[in-house]
């Protein structure tokens, strides 16, 4: 009986101490840790919803188009240009700077693309690092696209690995302050990536030439951009050129992205 009373006193004393500590912490304003709801750059949306109609017409170019008169391009009805910034094997495109400056002077909206030769996630990150170095200080009103189409890569790759590489490149570009996107053929989109995962993260610019009419809304509810021709002719360019339509208002979207990027970077 004596032992029982002793143990009972210990329990009462321990309970009293716990209550006193709770009272002290409450009075001092100490509470349980709260989840940090601070927004980060990764929280900024980079997956836009196609508007179901053609917003604008544009072209994409590389050194193979030679000299370009962007004033004539604009007068021919094209309001944007996606310029190749470089490739994974060849480095920076020798005409990138000239095209960028001349397109700016002509008042065209500008984006860029990088032709990947990456085989691993590490390769993709290294390429993204190079892109940020090439475009440092430049502003764009269209995305920085990861051009995923290298035939040798597709021979030996798996959809899950391709998906990881695309995510790695796009995240790196996004964290560098630019709106990323992905370019590939419709066939690659359907067969070589996990499009259910990527389709909810990034914008897609799809190439397929089964219908070369630029008035079509073929992909207007599925993708952000459609490259409908690889054999176009337009004023201002003496070589054949790719033609595209866009189904989202990129200048508006990227303006909002830039604003949020600045806000989240400073918070």
HELIX and SHEET records of a PDB file:
HELIX    1   1 UNK A    2  UNK A   27  1                                  26    
HELIX    2   2 UNK A   41  UNK A   43  5                                   3    
HELIX    3   3 UNK A   63  UNK A   65  5                                   3    
HELIX    4   4 UNK A   70  UNK A   75  1                                   6    
HELIX    5   5 UNK A   96  UNK A  106  1                                  11    
HELIX    6   6 UNK A  121  UNK A  134  1                                  14    
HELIX    7   7 UNK A  151  UNK A  156  1                                   6    
HELIX    8   8 UNK A  159  UNK A  175  1                                  17    
HELIX    9   9 UNK A  186  UNK A  191  1                                   6    
HELIX   10  10 UNK A  195  UNK A  198  1                                   4    
HELIX   11  11 UNK A  250  UNK A  266  1                                  17    
SHEET    1   A 9 UNK A  91  UNK A  92  0                                        
SHEET    2   A 9 UNK A  80  UNK A  87 -1                                        
SHEET    3   A 9 UNK A  56  UNK A  61  1                                        
SHEET    4   A 9 UNK A 241  UNK A 246 -1                                        
SHEET    5   A 9 UNK A 225  UNK A 232 -1                                        
SHEET    6   A 9 UNK A 203  UNK A 207  1                                        
SHEET    7   A 9 UNK A 180  UNK A 185  1                                        
SHEET    8   A 9 UNK A 144  UNK A 147  1                                        
SHEET    9   A 9 UNK A 109  UNK A 115  1                                        
END                                                                             
